[in-house]
Structure formats: structure tokens, C-alpha cells
Amino acid sequence: MNTVETATIVVVTDDDGDASYLEQPGWEDRLAQYRNGDFGYVGVYLETKVRIHYGLDFITTRVRTPGLWSIESDSGEDYFLSVADDEYWTLAQMLRELNCATPVDIDRSIEYR
């Protein structure tokens, strides 16, 4: 069985975030905040290292979920943790495909990249 390290919650800048919804009526204040640089967009995904057995040795690689993108950067850590909880099931499925034991522990601290 291949082995897995503790999964990390990663939050990264999303330079392609979709702000088009801010153009609709009723969102003028939020659009002004966006244009003022008060918030941007991020993506949240889980990442872990996997040791895959290969003959008498092993290969170490990183596995990460597709993540959720175009999240408003000021959504808060509670929301980011909620997204990570949803991503957990995707990670578990990916790791099963790699013949890894699940469930995987998740480090509840957030790594900002």
C-alpha cells in the first residue's frame, strides 16, 4: 500500500477570478470594493505527498485536488476550511485510485501561497 502524508489546505491567488457577477444591479458597493483593491480572488485546494512503491524503492510525488476557484479573498478562514472539507472527498477518491489508504488527516492550518 502506498503511503500518504497529512494533507495541507492551500489558498492561492486566482488571477483569473470571475468578477462579472459584480456588474449586476445591487452589487455596486461590492464592485467598488473590488475596483479599489479591497479584495481579490483565490483558489482553495488540498495537497499531500504520496510515496508510491516502485520495485524495491519508492517515488514521492505531490497530489492535489482540482480545488475551488474564484472565491472572494475576504471570505474568511472558516469558509476556506469549509471548502477544504468538501475537497477532502475528492482527495480521498484520488488517493484510492493510487492505491493509498484513506481517510487522510488534514492539517487544519491554512497555507497561503
N, C-alpha and C positions, 0 to 999 in steps of 0.2 A: 504494500500500500504506500502510495506517495504521501509525503508529509507537508503540512501547511503551517505557516507562522500565523500569528494573530493578525487579523485584518485591520487596516488603517482606514479611517474616514478621511477623505481628501477633498478639499474645497479649492478650486482653481478659477482664475479669471476666465470668463467666457466673452471673448472679443466679438463673437457673432450673435450675442443675445438679441432676441426679437423684441423690440420696444414698440412695435406697430400698434399694439392694443392701447398704448397711451394716447393715441391720436383720436380716440373716440370721445364723444361728449361726456362730461362728468369727470374726466381724468386730467383736467388742466393743471391742477396743483401738482399732481404726481409727475406729469410731463415736465413741468418747470423744475422740479427737484432733479429729475434725470438730466435735463439740459444743463443744470447748474453743477452737475457732478456730485450730487449728494449720494447717489447710489449708482451702481453698475449692475452687471450680471455675472453670475458664477455657475459653475457646474459642480455637482457633488457625486463622487463615486467611491467605491470600496476597492482597496488594493491589498494584495497579500503576496508573499513569496511562497513558491511551491518547490519542493525538492522532488524531482521526478527521477525514479530509479532507472538507470540505463546500464545494463550489464552489471558489472561489479561496482560501478560508480553511480553518480547521480548528476543531474543537471539542475541548476537553480534558475528559475525564471519568475518574473512578476506576472500576476494575473490581476486584471482589473475589470470591474463591471462597466457596461456602457455608460451608466450614470444618468442623471437628470440634469438638463441644461436650461439656460435662460431663467435661472432663479434670481430674483432681486437680491443683491448682495446684503441688504439690510434686513433680510428676512429673520435673522437671528439663529443662534446655535440650536435652540430647541427644534426649529424647523429643519435645519440641516441634519440633526440626529434622526428626525422622523424619516427624512429621505433615505438616510443610511439604513434604517430598519427595513425599508421597502427594498433597497438594493441587496440586502442580505440574501433574500430568496434567489435572486439571480446569481449571486456569487456561489451559493450552495449548489445550484444546478450546474454551473460551470465546473466546479470542483469535482462533482460526481462524475462528469464526463472525463475528467483527468484521473479518475480512479483514486480520489482523495477522500479521506474520512471527513464527514460533516456531522454535526454542526461545527462551525468555526467560531472561535472567540473574536469579538470585535473590541478593539481599543476605543473606548468612548470619548477619548480626547480627539480633537479635530486638528488635522494638519493642514495649514494654509500654504499653498504653493503659488 
